[in-house]
Amino acid sequence: MKVLALLHTENNILPRAALETISVARSLGGELTIAIFGGSAATAANTLAGSGATKFLVVEGEAFLQPRYSTDTAAATALIKAANPELILAPNTSRFARALPGVAQRVGAQVDTHIVGITAEGNSVKVQRWFYRQRILTTFTRVARPWLLLVDGGIQAPYEGASGTVTAESVPVAQAVSRTTVNGVQAPAANAQTIRPDAQLLFVAGAGWTKKQKDGQYHIGEASTLIQGFLQKAKASLGSSKSLVDLKSEGQETLSFMSHMNQIGQTGSTPRHQKGLSTCCHGEEPHAVGWRFITERRAINIDANCGWAQGKADVVYIGDAFEIVSKINVLLG
Ligand SMILES: Cc1cc2nc3c(=O)[nH]c(=O)nc-3n(C[C@H](O)[C@H](O)[C@H](O)COP(=O)(O)OP(=O)(O)OC[C@H]3O[C@@H](n4cnc5c(N)ncnc54)[C@H](O)[C@@H]3O)c2cc1C
């Protein structure tokens, strides 16, 4: 089977998701071609010299430095046509998630996204993805080729082979014309970023942080300081219950650094950190769905009868999260 690993660089290097896709491609055992576009694509190809790929294709140039639908689809289409593969694996980065369905249409491929498992026996390929908000895991196959698969992060360890010097074939791209120019990037400072997929720990904050506490008062400012202090010291990622992020749209005072992007659960995300600590959080969806892929789960709740924390966490600390997190922050130094 002819397999193409289709990758792009990010800030002139291959992102972790691309290296994970290489591991997935290698596990299938076909005839592997690697295609890369973006800044320093040929240099990035050298870092995959030991991958066992028989061919390397690259698209480089000013037009492909920035994520942009028109240029990304043009580059990916040219690379796929040059490789003529049966199976195309690409990391499910936001850049590819946006561009590759359109690329599939241009090259006459079938496309499936959010793939979490792939096995191959000869030309027969079976893939897995979740449906109905991560509740039903499905295994399926297609006979149509080419078949383009966007591979989710975290399903294989990143490829770590030796670098070397490869002969990368430069593929010309016709019609890489765009009316969109990128003037710059506006993003929060790195230390203000609360969603950290690579963090070891997911800290889940629930609406309890914004409720009246035992003195009959709200302590939202203190909650902000404690949570942000913990995130900084533990280098943790921040998840939230839906109730907490919804407060903002109801006009109530809440944690300013929290947005709907932090929400985990049935209608939020299902991150894959090693450890999870849920605080002031009662809901079924965050506990049952939101952190179902978290390996070690602990919860802090003042209510000993919090059924979801009891049922879904490995360890539940019955106590006041304000006092406990404050103490942890002191211990973290
Ligand atoms: C269709 C549908 C989809 C949904 N999808 C999602 C989803 O994706 N994600 C999601 O989160 N929710 C979702 N929900 C909502 C969900 O059912 C719950 O309403 C929500 O998760 C509750 O949020 P919470 O636990 O933060 O707040 P609450 O239920 O208000 O719980 C607050 C908790 O804080 C505790 N607490 C208070 N003070 C302290 C303290 N000082 N120390 C320790 N503990 C304290 C309380 O004991 C309580 O257990 C969905 C609901 C529906 C109907």
The ligand as an ORCA input file, in Angstrom:
! r2SCAN-3c Opt
* xyz 0 1
  C     -27.229     18.706     27.044
  C     -26.308     19.141     28.151
  C     -24.954     19.195     27.895
  C     -24.088     19.592     28.902
  N     -22.759     19.618     28.613
  C     -21.902     19.941     29.601
  C     -20.495     19.939     29.363
  O     -20.034     19.665     28.253
  N     -19.672     20.258     30.367
  C     -20.151     20.603     31.623
  O     -19.343     20.900     32.507
  N     -21.456     20.616     31.867
  C     -22.337     20.304     30.894
  N     -23.661     20.358     31.153
  C     -24.100     20.894     32.476
  C     -23.950     19.882     33.610
  O     -25.088     19.033     33.613
  C     -23.876     20.579     34.976
  O     -24.955     21.443     35.132
  C     -22.581     21.385     35.178
  O     -21.463     20.632     34.779
  C     -22.453     21.746     36.645
  O     -21.332     22.572     36.810
  P     -20.550     22.619     38.174
  O     -20.315     21.258     38.682
  O     -19.368     23.497     37.992
  O     -21.532     23.459     39.149
  P     -22.462     22.996     40.329
  O     -23.356     21.895     39.955
  O     -23.082     24.254     40.839
  O     -21.449     22.421     41.418
  C     -20.635     23.241     42.212
  C     -19.911     22.339     43.181
  O     -18.968     23.118     43.904
  C     -18.880     22.586     45.210
  N     -18.282     23.626     46.060
  C     -18.767     24.851     46.355
  N     -17.898     25.520     47.149
  C     -16.853     24.703     47.346
  C     -15.643     24.813     48.066
  N     -15.328     25.925     48.768
  N     -14.771     23.789     48.033
  C     -15.056     22.649     47.336
  N     -16.199     22.484     46.664
  C     -17.084     23.499     46.656
  C     -20.319     22.233     45.562
  O     -20.353     21.292     46.598
  C     -20.813     21.663     44.228
  O     -20.613     20.269     44.190
  C     -24.567     19.945     30.173
  C     -25.941     19.892     30.423
  C     -26.809     19.490     29.434
  C     -28.273     19.452     29.740
*
